[in-house]
Amino acid sequence: MPDIQENLAKVKNQLAEAAAKAGRKPADINLLVVSKTWPPEIIQEAIDAGHTLFGENRVQEAQAKIPLLSSNLSWHLIGHLQKNKVRKALPLFDTLHSIDSLELAQQTDRIAGELGLFPKVYLEVNVATEASKYGFAPTDLNGQIDQLLNLERLQIEGLMAIPPFDPEPEKTRHSFATLRELRDQLEHKTGVPLSKLSMGMSHDYHVAIEEGATIVRVGSAVFGPRQQKKNDS
């Protein structure tokens, strides 16, 4: 088994180095440890090392794990959110990273109103317009941003993207820069700050930080190769 506490310390050091290289403060970048597929006892090792910010992909898996761990943790949903899971997801997660359409945003806003919640969300952008990926096309988001910002309950933190995987991290730089530039355009258009960028994973987070990421999603660099995917419905 990997030494999770040692891995976590290594990732945090590398994050600080990437921030310094980009002329940024490490405190301005959050490390979201992706705990998908890992059981509570493994996640507990990261908690014991002082980490409190975790990300899950699947609502059903999170429902089973979150109640078994400390109540002072912060949980983010980073996987695709199905419309029929919104009501279950909202009480579980502090932040949703995967609001990927106007329709999903509207439904989430409506259910949040029924539950008395004001969820923090990121708008997921399909920066490379891949057919296999969820997310707003950049042009669609530009046309719908006013409607999204007018929703009463959603607190839109910023943008999120999962660029096409490339084993050479430098080749993802363009996608990260595209997301940052889109964010800047939307801020200029609306006058509303969208200060946060959720981008970068275990193999390329240092490049994402150089391009402006404020939260990076790191799993395998902490826990090792992910476990066999569990079924979800």
Secondary structure, DSSP 8 states (H G I E B T S, - for coil): ---HHHHHHHHHHHHHHHHHHTT--GGGSEEEEE-TT--HHHHHHHHHTT--EEEES-HHHHHHHGGGS-TT-EEEE-S---GGGHHHHHHH-SEEEEE-SHHHHHHHHHHHHHHT---EEEEEB-TT--TTS-SB-HHHHHHHHHHHHT-SS-EEEEEE------SSGGGGHHHHHHHHHHHHHHHHHH-----EEE---TTTHHHHHHTT-SEEEE-HHHH-S--------
